[in-house]
């Protein structure tokens, strides 16, 4: 099959936007898209009147469709120039703000929106009204009314919306769903799922970084773990009916500051014995290309010892974790009850190594335990164990998403090229339903109550049978 030549614009050329754009660049190199002639023809893949109602489809074909990035909006001048050069984007299609790009009209078939969390809703609605299909970094929005407005906009305009719940796209997830669908563990009764954030990742992103404050991004359950709530729903095959939650900011607080600690790690007498030393973390990234890509590139684009030291002296990433202005939780548990009677227990915690998510699924005839790459299934009838390896050689720079970023980008490109949004394993309504569970969990945590969740999707069949 000849490549389709889908065109894409990017709003936000940070790490996430650049990752999806590079996948498009790779597809263009193997297809017939023309990087030198961006946007010279009308956007392709239009399907007038079709709303974003994808449903749960299989993984899309990879390598059949190509895409070219033809426009970018990015406020940081260094990132903007580097991105434009990488993708061969002419100056008239390079913008400092997504609003400027939107004012230019529809420049491409689809847009990748990877702006900061608080700037998801406005561009998503504006680009939907321009007729773009949208790949939207999670979360959809920082509040429920804005997320609902996005859904209304994409349905009103017949735009496809893919929210970047990348955990749906991993071979690991596909293997779990296949085992459950085949009846290998009988009826799933309960699930335990752990998001091990990692001690240094918490310090980087949620104490010193962009997601440290609820008023600037949102609660950590949304900004970090809406992935996981969506994943539990995807695996269990139904949206929860009730939720409770507990959690708080326990450790990264001024009262836990060690005696003698300074406001910045570079000046601190106890830095060498602190697990959260910015000096140790970021200077150790210099010798590792993956760690230079992330997290170091968030801290500084000057990847020298002098450049890192200056960034730690002047910027937010050099602050003591006990003297920052963070307020998001550092640990939280969420308990879910499904309409079928099945239950789930989710834990998100900072105080772990930086490793893959870990899951246990308890069924009436078997048990699955997984670590993000390997699954172990125990059959209750035979007593035998079976190991299923799902990992491959490809890893994203953060070591967590496996090939899911590429699979997500491929699915989005294929959905546009074919006019078939069912190639995406979730649609706008499913994404909003998962987000609503997160907001309900936050209401439960703050109020100390069990919160009922009003159904927002038609009743679905739970995974392999009904728990009673």
HUNOR-V266943 format. One record per residue. N is the residue number from 1. BURIAL is # if it has 24 or more other ideal C-beta (glycine too) atoms within 12 Angstrom, else .. Layout:
# HUNOR-V266943
n={N	N}
burial={BURIAL	BURIAL}
This chain:
# HUNOR-V266943
n={1	2	3	4	5	6	7	8	9	10	11	12	13	14	15	16	17	18	19	20	21	22	23	24	25	26	27	28	29	30	31	32	33	34	35	36	37	38	39	40	41	42	43	44	45	46	47	48	49	50	51	52	53	54	55	56	57	58	59	60	61	62	63	64	65	66	67	68	69	70	71	72	73	74	75	76	77	78	79	80	81	82	83	84	85	86	87	88	89	90	91	92	93	94	95	96	97	98	99	100	101	102	103	104	105	106	107	108	109	110	111	112	113	114	115	116	117	118	119	120	121	122	123	124	125	126	127	128	129	130	131	132	133	134	135	136	137	138	139	140	141	142	143	144	145	146	147	148	149	150	151	152	153	154	155	156	157	158	159	160	161	162	163	164	165	166	167	168	169	170	171	172	173	174	175	176	177	178	179	180	181	182	183	184	185	186	187	188	189	190	191	192	193	194	195	196	197	198	199	200	201	202	203	204	205	206	207	208	209	210	211	212	213	214	215	216	217	218	219	220	221	222	223	224	225	226	227	228	229	230	231	232	233	234	235	236	237	238	239	240	241	242	243	244	245	246	247	248	249	250	251	252	253	254	255	256	257	258	259	260	261	262	263	264	265	266	267	268	269	270	271	272	273	274	275	276	277	278	279	280	281	282	283	284	285	286	287	288	289	290	291	292	293	294	295	296	297	298	299	300	301	302	303	304	305	306	307	308	309	310	311	312	313	314	315	316	317	318	319	320	321	322	323	324	325	326	327	328	329	330	331	332	333	334	335	336	337	338	339	340	341	342	343	344	345	346	347	348	349	350	351	352	353	354	355	356	357	358	359	360	361	362	363	364	365	366	367	368	369	370	371	372	373	374	375	376	377	378	379	380	381	382	383	384	385	386	387	388	389	390	391	392	393	394	395	396	397	398	399	400	401	402	403	404	405	406	407	408	409	410	411	412	413	414	415	416	417	418	419	420	421	422	423	424	425	426	427	428	429	430	431	432	433	434	435	436	437	438	439	440	441	442	443	444	445	446	447	448	449	450	451	452	453	454	455	456	457	458	459	460	461	462	463	464	465	466	467	468}
burial={.	.	#	#	#	#	#	#	#	#	#	#	#	#	#	#	#	#	#	#	#	#	#	#	#	#	#	#	.	.	#	.	#	.	#	.	.	#	#	.	.	.	#	#	#	#	#	.	.	#	#	#	#	#	.	#	#	.	#	#	.	#	.	.	#	#	#	#	#	#	#	#	#	#	#	#	.	.	#	#	.	.	#	#	.	#	#	#	#	.	.	.	#	#	#	.	#	#	.	#	#	#	.	#	.	#	#	#	#	#	#	#	#	#	#	#	#	.	#	#	#	#	#	#	#	#	#	#	#	#	#	#	#	#	#	#	#	#	#	#	#	#	#	#	.	#	#	#	#	#	#	#	#	#	#	.	#	#	#	#	#	#	#	#	#	#	#	#	#	#	#	#	#	#	#	#	#	#	#	#	.	.	.	#	#	#	#	#	#	#	#	#	#	#	#	#	#	#	#	#	#	#	#	#	#	#	#	#	#	#	#	#	#	#	.	.	#	#	#	#	#	#	#	#	#	#	#	#	#	#	#	#	#	#	#	#	#	#	#	#	#	#	#	#	#	#	#	.	#	.	#	#	.	.	.	.	.	#	.	.	#	#	.	#	#	#	.	#	.	.	#	.	.	#	#	#	#	#	#	#	#	#	#	.	#	#	.	.	.	.	#	#	#	#	#	#	#	#	#	#	.	.	#	.	.	.	.	#	#	.	#	#	#	.	#	#	#	#	#	#	#	#	#	#	.	#	.	#	#	#	#	#	#	#	#	#	#	#	#	#	.	#	#	#	#	#	#	#	#	#	#	.	.	#	.	#	#	#	#	#	#	#	#	#	#	#	#	#	#	#	#	#	#	.	#	#	#	#	.	.	.	.	.	.	.	.	.	#	.	#	#	.	.	.	.	#	#	#	#	#	#	#	#	#	#	#	#	#	#	#	#	#	#	#	#	#	#	#	#	#	#	#	#	#	#	#	#	#	#	#	#	#	#	#	#	#	#	#	#	#	#	#	#	#	#	.	.	.	.	.	#	.	#	.	.	#	#	.	.	#	.	#	#	#	#	.	#	.}
